[in-house]
Amino acid sequence: MSEAFDPYHRWLGIQPKDQPPHHYRLLGIDLFEDDHEVIRDATERQMAHVRKYHKRFLTNSRLPRHAFSTARKRLHTMPRSRRN
């Protein structure tokens, strides 16, 4: 029997032991990055990367894309001292 498909591992290189990833890891940026443009650009980069798989893996691509949007919103609105 084959293993369950893991879009975080397959597409983003995030090992199962590191899941669920914190927002910074998910976006591929340094821990505690607070530059809004860097966060925005990282979100767009990751979403574009996952979009390449959208037609072939429709259901699986929604999970990371939703997580990118959530990470971006949280990092833009959360005080720096509370970011995770």
Long-range contacts (C-beta under 8 A, 24 or more apart in sequence): 5-57, 5-60, 7-50, 7-53, 7-57, 7-60, 7-61, 7-63, 7-64, 8-63, 8-64, 11-49, 11-50, 11-53, 11-64, 12-46, 12-49, 12-50, 12-64, 22-84, 23-70, 23-71, 23-74, 23-75, 23-83, 23-84, 24-75, 24-83, 26-64, 26-67, 26-68, 26-71, 27-68, 27-71, 27-72, 27-75, 32-80, 32-83, 33-75, 34-75, 34-80, 36-76, 39-72, 39-75, 39-76, 40-72, 43-68, 43-69, 43-71, 43-72
